[in-house]
Amino acid sequence: MSEPRTFDILVVGGGMVGSALALGLSRQGWHVGLVEGSERQALLAAPAPADCVEKFEPRVSAISVASQRLLEDLGAWPAITAGRYCPYQTMTVWDGDGTGRIQFDAAELQARSLGTIMENRHIVRGLFAALAESAVELIDGVNVSGWRQGDSRSGGQHGVDLADGTALAADLVVAADGAHSRLRQWVGLPTREWDYEQQAIVCTVRTTQSHRFTAWQRFSPTGPLAFLPLLAENGDEHFCSIVWSQDTEEARRLMALDDTAFARELERAIERELGAVESVSRRFAFPLRQRHAKNYIAPGFALVGDAAHTIHPLAGQGANLGYGDVRALLDELSRARKTGLSAADELVLARYQRRRKADNLTMMAAMEGFKQLFARDELPLRWLRNTGMRWLNQLGPVKNRIAAEAMGLDA
Ligand SMILES: Cc1cc2nc3c(=O)[nH]c(=O)nc-3n(C[C@H](O)[C@H](O)[C@H](O)COP(=O)(O)OP(=O)(O)OC[C@H]3O[C@@H](n4cnc5c(N)ncnc54)[C@H](O)[C@@H]3O)c2cc1C
C-alpha cells in the first residue's frame, strides 16, 4: 500500500458543521483535509428561483444570532446569504389546548432579527464556495470506509481509508459525519439514546396570508407544529417550511392523507393563523431520536455536531448546538497552535469536551422538559403551563432573557 496523504487535522463530513469547522481550522494555519461523500459540483450547484413550494428544500434551519456571528467570522456569510434566506422578527408560541401564549419580539431585544430561516443546502453551498477559496484540501465524492488507530509505527497519527482505496492520516481526526456517524462507532464511543416515538413531518407550504416574518409554534399533546417563514427571491412572503412532530401513529395517518386533506388538517392545527394552506410540497417524515455520545473525544479523535448529539427539533437548535461545538473546538485549537501544542494534545481535547458537554446536555434536558410538559393533559398541568405562559408574556425582562439565551446573544 502507498504512503498515506497526511494532514494536521482531518475532518470527515462536509455538512453544515464539518465544512464550517474545516474552514475555521484552515484560517488558523493548520493543514486541513475535509472528506465529504457528496460531489462538490452537486453541492455548489445554484438552485432554481423559488416560484412554487417544490423549489424550496424541505430541510431548513433556524440559524441563531450566535451561529450567524460564527459564519460571519469565518467569512462565509456573504456566500451563504447570496442564496435565499428569511430573517424573522417575531416568534409566537402557544398552547393549542388552552389560552397560554408568548410572543418574542426582536424590537424588544433591540436586535435586527431573532434569527434567520435558511435552507440547509444554501448554508452548505455558501460554505463550499468559501472552502474553494481556502487552503482546505477537499476530498469529495468518496466515503470514508475504515479507521486505523494510530500507534508508534504511524508516529501516533490515525488513519482513515477511503472507499476508493486511498489512505489518509492525521494527528487529529474530527468526525462530523452526522447522526449515524460510522467513525463514532468504529472508534467505539458509545451513545445514550432513546426514541421519542414521534416522527417529524417536513414540507413547504404556501398560505393565503403573509407569514409576517414570524416563526409560529403551536404545542399540542401529540407534539409541536412549527411554521417557519421563507422568502422567495421575488419577495413573496407566503411560503413556510413546516416541521410537524407527532406521535408515530398520528404521523403515519397524516402522511397517508392526500395533499388536500393534509392541507385542511394543517390549517386546523395552526388555527388558520396564516389563512388557508393553498399548496403543499412533497412530504418527508423523520423518526425522532435523542442521541448523546457519552464521550466526545478519544486519543487523537473528536466528535462535533450531530455525530455527538441529536435533539428533538422542537426548538430548532440542532445545527446551532453543532456550531457551538465548532466555536469551542476552534477556540481550543487556536490556543494550542499559538502555544505550539499538537492538535491532538489531550488537555486541548479535554477542555473542548468539558465546554460542550455541559451546554449540550442542558439544552437536551430543556427540550425533554418542554416535550413532557406539553404532552400531558392533566388539568393542573394544563392550568400551570397556560398560566405560566401568560405570566411570562407579561414579564418583559424575564421573557427577553429567555429569548436572548435561545438566540445565543450571550455566546
Ligand atoms: C426535521 C428536522 C428539523 C430540524 N430543524 C432544525 C432547525 O430549525 N434548526 C437547527 O439548528 N437544526 C435543525 N435540525 C437539526 C439539523 O438539521 C442538524 O443538527 C444538522 O443538519 C447537523 O449537521 P451536521 O453537519 O452535524 O450533520 P449532517 O448534516 O448529517 O452532515 C453530515 C455530512 O457527513 C457526510 N458523511 C457522512 N458519512 C460520511 C462518510 N463515511 N464519508 C464521508 N462523508 C460522510 C454526509 O454526506 C453529510 O454531508 C433539524 C433536524 C430535523 C430532523
The ligand as an SDF file (V2000), in Angstrom:
LIG
                    3D

 53 58  0  0  0  0  0  0  0  0999 V2000
  -36.9710   17.5630   10.9930 C   0  0  0  0  0  0  0  0  0  0  0  0
  -35.7480   18.2830   11.4600 C   0  0  0  0  0  0  0  0  0  0  0  0
  -35.7790   19.6830   11.5850 C   0  0  0  0  0  0  0  0  0  0  0  0
  -34.6410   20.3860   12.0370 C   0  0  0  0  0  0  0  0  0  0  0  0
  -34.7000   21.7470   12.1920 N   0  0  0  0  0  0  0  0  0  0  0  0
  -33.6160   22.4280   12.6730 C   0  0  0  0  0  0  0  0  0  0  0  0
  -33.6480   23.8490   12.8960 C   0  0  0  0  0  0  0  0  0  0  0  0
  -34.6520   24.5420   12.6610 O   0  0  0  0  0  0  0  0  0  0  0  0
  -32.5210   24.4640   13.3890 N   0  0  0  0  0  0  0  0  0  0  0  0
  -31.4010   23.7460   13.6770 C   0  0  0  0  0  0  0  0  0  0  0  0
  -30.4130   24.3420   14.1610 O   0  0  0  0  0  0  0  0  0  0  0  0
  -31.3410   22.4030   13.4760 N   0  0  0  0  0  0  0  0  0  0  0  0
  -32.4070   21.7330   12.9820 C   0  0  0  0  0  0  0  0  0  0  0  0
  -32.3470   20.3820   12.7910 N   0  0  0  0  0  0  0  0  0  0  0  0
  -31.0830   19.6820   13.0620 C   0  0  0  0  0  0  0  0  0  0  0  0
  -30.0490   19.9040   11.9620 C   0  0  0  0  0  0  0  0  0  0  0  0
  -30.5890   19.5850   10.6900 O   0  0  0  0  0  0  0  0  0  0  0  0
  -28.8070   19.0390   12.2510 C   0  0  0  0  0  0  0  0  0  0  0  0
  -28.3990   19.2860   13.5810 O   0  0  0  0  0  0  0  0  0  0  0  0
  -27.6640   19.3680   11.3040 C   0  0  0  0  0  0  0  0  0  0  0  0
  -28.0030   19.0410    9.9670 O   0  0  0  0  0  0  0  0  0  0  0  0
  -26.4010   18.5830   11.6910 C   0  0  0  0  0  0  0  0  0  0  0  0
  -25.3480   18.9310   10.8100 O   0  0  0  0  0  0  0  0  0  0  0  0
  -24.0540   18.0080   10.7430 P   0  0  0  0  0  0  0  0  0  0  0  0
  -23.1500   18.7150    9.7650 O   0  0  0  0  0  0  0  0  0  0  0  0
  -23.5470   17.6830   12.0970 O   0  0  0  0  0  0  0  0  0  0  0  0
  -24.5450   16.6150   10.1330 O   0  0  0  0  0  0  0  0  0  0  0  0
  -25.1790   16.2710    8.6440 P   0  0  0  0  0  0  0  0  0  0  0  0
  -25.9610   17.4300    8.1920 O   0  0  0  0  0  0  0  0  0  0  0  0
  -25.8250   14.9750    8.8450 O   0  0  0  0  0  0  0  0  0  0  0  0
  -23.8710   16.1560    7.7510 O   0  0  0  0  0  0  0  0  0  0  0  0
  -23.0470   15.0180    7.7550 C   0  0  0  0  0  0  0  0  0  0  0  0
  -22.2020   15.0230    6.4690 C   0  0  0  0  0  0  0  0  0  0  0  0
  -21.2620   13.9520    6.5230 O   0  0  0  0  0  0  0  0  0  0  0  0
  -21.2370   13.2900    5.2730 C   0  0  0  0  0  0  0  0  0  0  0  0
  -20.8330   11.8940    5.5490 N   0  0  0  0  0  0  0  0  0  0  0  0
  -21.4910   11.0010    6.3410 C   0  0  0  0  0  0  0  0  0  0  0  0
  -20.8130    9.8360    6.3900 N   0  0  0  0  0  0  0  0  0  0  0  0
  -19.6890   10.0110    5.6290 C   0  0  0  0  0  0  0  0  0  0  0  0
  -18.5890    9.1640    5.3140 C   0  0  0  0  0  0  0  0  0  0  0  0
  -18.4850    7.8970    5.7820 N   0  0  0  0  0  0  0  0  0  0  0  0
  -17.6160    9.6450    4.4880 N   0  0  0  0  0  0  0  0  0  0  0  0
  -17.6910   10.9270    4.0090 C   0  0  0  0  0  0  0  0  0  0  0  0
  -18.7250   11.7640    4.2890 N   0  0  0  0  0  0  0  0  0  0  0  0
  -19.6990   11.3130    5.0990 C   0  0  0  0  0  0  0  0  0  0  0  0
  -22.6470   13.4260    4.7140 C   0  0  0  0  0  0  0  0  0  0  0  0
  -22.6420   13.3200    3.2970 O   0  0  0  0  0  0  0  0  0  0  0  0
  -23.0280   14.8200    5.1970 C   0  0  0  0  0  0  0  0  0  0  0  0
  -22.6830   15.8240    4.2600 O   0  0  0  0  0  0  0  0  0  0  0  0
  -33.4570   19.6630   12.3550 C   0  0  0  0  0  0  0  0  0  0  0  0
  -33.4240   18.2610   12.2180 C   0  0  0  0  0  0  0  0  0  0  0  0
  -34.5610   17.5800   11.7840 C   0  0  0  0  0  0  0  0  0  0  0  0
  -34.5330   16.0510   11.6820 C   0  0  0  0  0  0  0  0  0  0  0  0
  1  2  1  0
  2  3  1  0
  2 52  2  0
  3  4  2  0
  4  5  1  0
  4 50  1  0
  5  6  2  0
  6  7  1  0
  6 13  1  0
  7  8  2  0
  7  9  1  0
  9 10  1  0
 10 11  2  0
 10 12  1  0
 12 13  2  0
 13 14  1  0
 14 15  1  0
 14 50  1  0
 15 16  1  0
 16 17  1  0
 16 18  1  0
 18 19  1  0
 18 20  1  0
 20 21  1  0
 20 22  1  0
 22 23  1  0
 23 24  1  0
 24 25  2  0
 24 26  1  0
 24 27  1  0
 27 28  1  0
 28 29  2  0
 28 30  1  0
 28 31  1  0
 31 32  1  0
 32 33  1  0
 33 34  1  0
 33 48  1  0
 34 35  1  0
 35 36  1  0
 35 46  1  0
 36 37  1  0
 36 45  1  0
 37 38  2  0
 38 39  1  0
 39 40  1  0
 39 45  2  0
 40 41  1  0
 40 42  2  0
 42 43  1  0
 43 44  2  0
 44 45  1  0
 46 47  1  0
 46 48  1  0
 48 49  1  0
 50 51  2  0
 51 52  1  0
 52 53  1  0
M  END
$$$$
